[in-house]
Amino acid sequence: MVQLDIPAAFAASQFFVDLARQRIKKEAEESGDQRPSIYYRYLFYSVFFAATVIVPAGLYLVCGWPGWEQIYWSRRFEELIHTGWANALFPTLFIMGIVLAAYLGFRLAYYWVTTGRERYLRPTYIGVLATAALVVAFCYPSFLLVGTYDQYHNLNGQTRESMARALENPFDFGIAWIGVMVYFFICFIYMIIKIRKESKEY
């Protein structure tokens, strides 16, 4: 969901740097003032993962189940067609937010690792994810219901009671969500294995 995807991109970038921090630190010291090739490699990993894993997963759910994806904070995601430029801009900002968060997460993590402040790294990305999870939890029961903004807020004659339960696979939501999660975790595990292997070979 929107509240998790952007923080997840930031945290994933920091996590990747954390996994390779010893190698990054060593290569940065050996390179002197210049940025080593590993800087650009992990910048690519961070932005590429955000753009090809987190973005399509999030955008797929935004397009198919917009009310659930942004847990009924706004009707704008449901009103994209023929409603003017402002509403249509929201998915674009969502994508830009994910990629920008990945970039900023990497830059901050790289800076900390190469300046001896890596102790801040793990608490930061864990804290970011925990905060995002709390935001979602405080919106209970929105993440358990699939429907429209009007249904969730009991507007225009629609009621929350008419909404479907997310875990009951209404409108194929359950299948889509499981598919997205499987795709994400396969890619995430692949990145962990790849980074660990690279670090051992160095």
C-alpha distance (Angstrom), angle and dihedral (degrees) to the residues before:
residue distance angle dihedral
M1 . . .
V2 3.78 . .
Q3 3.80 92.4 .
L4 3.80 90.6 57.0
D5 3.80 104.5 31.7
I6 3.80 97.5 66.5
P7 3.83 95.6 45.4
A8 3.82 88.8 43.5
A9 3.81 90.9 57.4
F10 3.82 90.1 51.8
A11 3.81 92.2 46.6
A12 3.82 94.8 45.3
S13 3.80 91.4 54.6
Q14 3.78 91.1 50.6
F15 3.79 91.5 45.7
F16 3.82 92.1 53.5
V17 3.81 90.5 51.7
D18 3.79 90.0 46.5
L19 3.81 90.9 54.9
A20 3.80 91.4 53.7
R21 3.81 98.9 32.6
Q22 3.81 95.8 121.3
R23 3.78 93.6 52.1
I24 3.80 92.7 42.5
K25 3.79 91.5 50.0
K26 3.80 93.1 48.9
E27 3.79 95.3 47.6
A28 3.79 91.5 45.8
E29 3.83 90.4 53.1
E30 3.80 91.6 48.3
S31 3.79 93.0 49.8
G32 3.79 95.2 55.5
D33 3.78 113.7 -157.5
Q34 3.79 95.4 -12.0
R35 3.77 123.2 88.7
P36 3.81 109.6 -108.3
S37 3.78 123.7 -132.9
I38 3.80 89.4 -103.6
Y39 3.81 89.2 67.2
Y40 3.78 91.0 62.2
R41 3.80 93.0 40.1
Y42 3.79 92.9 57.6
L43 3.77 92.6 39.6
F44 3.79 86.1 56.9
Y45 3.80 92.4 46.8
S46 3.79 91.3 51.5
V47 3.79 98.4 46.5
F48 3.81 94.0 37.2
F49 3.81 92.3 52.5
A50 3.79 90.9 48.4
A51 3.81 93.6 47.0
T52 3.81 99.0 43.3
V53 3.80 102.6 32.1
I54 3.81 112.3 23.0
V55 3.82 97.5 33.8
P56 3.83 98.0 51.1
A57 3.81 92.1 42.3
G58 3.79 92.7 50.8
L59 3.80 95.7 39.4
Y60 3.80 91.8 50.4
L61 3.81 91.0 56.4
V62 3.82 92.5 42.0
C63 3.80 90.2 55.0
G64 3.79 95.7 44.3
W65 3.81 103.2 35.7
P66 3.81 107.3 13.9
G67 3.79 96.6 165.6
W68 3.78 93.4 55.5
E69 3.78 95.5 39.3
Q70 3.80 92.6 61.2
I71 3.83 92.0 29.4
Y72 3.78 95.0 -119.4
W73 3.80 98.3 -63.9
S74 3.78 94.3 133.2
R75 3.80 140.8 9.7
R76 3.80 91.5 -140.4
F77 3.80 95.8 91.1
E78 3.82 88.6 56.9
E79 3.81 93.5 50.0
L80 3.79 105.6 57.4
I81 3.81 102.9 125.4
H82 3.81 119.3 81.2
T83 3.81 94.2 -15.8
G84 3.79 99.3 110.7
W85 3.77 135.5 -93.0
A86 3.82 98.2 -65.3
N87 3.81 98.5 66.0
A88 3.80 92.8 42.5
L89 3.80 88.5 55.1
F90 3.82 94.0 64.5
P91 3.84 98.1 78.8
T92 3.80 89.0 47.1
L93 3.80 91.8 52.0
F94 3.79 88.7 47.0
I95 3.81 91.1 56.2
M96 3.79 92.6 44.2
G97 3.80 90.2 49.0
I98 3.80 92.3 54.7
V99 3.80 94.5 49.1
L100 3.81 93.3 43.1
A101 3.81 91.3 49.5
A102 3.81 90.0 52.1
Y103 3.80 91.0 50.2
L104 3.81 94.2 47.7
G105 3.80 91.5 45.4
F106 3.78 90.4 54.0
R107 3.80 95.1 45.6
L108 3.79 93.0 50.3
A109 3.81 93.3 44.9
Y110 3.80 92.6 47.9
Y111 3.79 91.2 49.1
W112 3.78 92.6 50.8
V113 3.81 93.8 46.9
T114 3.79 94.2 48.6
T115 3.81 94.7 45.4
G116 3.79 98.3 48.2
R117 3.79 95.7 -102.7
E118 3.81 98.3 111.8
R119 3.81 89.4 125.6
Y120 3.82 86.9 79.6
L121 3.78 93.3 54.8
R122 3.80 104.7 77.9
P123 3.83 96.9 40.3
T124 3.81 89.1 50.3
Y125 3.78 100.0 54.1
I126 3.79 93.1 38.0
G127 3.81 89.6 49.0
V128 3.81 92.3 49.0
L129 3.81 91.8 52.2
A130 3.81 92.6 44.7
T131 3.81 91.2 51.1
A132 3.81 91.7 49.3
A133 3.81 90.5 48.8
L134 3.81 90.4 51.2
V135 3.82 90.7 52.3
V136 3.79 89.3 54.6
A137 3.81 92.6 44.3
F138 3.81 92.5 51.6
C139 3.81 88.7 55.6
Y140 3.80 91.2 62.4
P141 3.02 128.1 178.5
S142 3.81 93.9 22.9
F143 3.79 95.4 87.4
L144 3.82 90.2 55.3
L145 3.81 95.4 54.5
V146 3.80 130.2 73.5
G147 3.77 119.8 -160.8
T148 3.79 140.3 77.4
Y149 3.78 136.1 -42.7
D150 3.81 90.5 -110.2
Q151 3.79 92.2 51.7
Y152 3.78 93.6 49.5
H153 3.82 93.2 49.0
N154 3.83 95.2 38.6
L155 3.81 94.1 -117.6
N156 3.81 133.2 154.2
G157 3.77 94.6 10.8
Q158 3.79 94.0 -52.4
T159 3.77 121.9 120.0
R160 3.77 137.2 -158.1
E161 3.80 89.0 -123.0
S162 3.81 88.8 70.1
M163 3.79 92.5 58.7
A164 3.79 120.6 105.3
R165 3.78 124.0 -120.9
A166 3.79 112.3 -107.6
L167 3.79 94.1 -136.8
E168 3.80 92.2 54.0
N169 3.80 91.0 69.0
P170 3.83 98.7 -118.2
F171 3.81 117.0 -177.1
D172 3.84 87.4 1.1
F173 3.80 89.1 -69.1
G174 3.80 92.8 134.0
I175 3.79 92.6 53.5
A176 3.80 91.6 47.2
W177 3.80 93.7 47.5
I178 3.80 93.2 48.5
G179 3.80 90.1 47.8
V180 3.80 91.5 51.2
M181 3.81 92.2 48.2
V182 3.81 92.9 48.3
Y183 3.82 90.6 49.9
F184 3.80 91.7 48.3
F185 3.79 96.0 48.1
I186 3.80 94.8 45.2
C187 3.81 90.1 52.9
F188 3.80 92.3 43.1
I189 3.83 93.3 50.8
Y190 3.81 89.4 46.8
M191 3.81 90.3 54.4
I192 3.81 91.8 49.1
I193 3.81 92.0 50.8
K194 3.80 92.0 45.6
I195 3.80 94.2 49.7
R196 3.81 93.5 45.2
K197 3.79 90.7 49.5
E198 3.79 91.9 49.9
S199 3.79 91.3 48.9
K200 3.81 92.3 51.8
E201 3.79 93.1 48.3
Y202 3.79 92.5 54.5
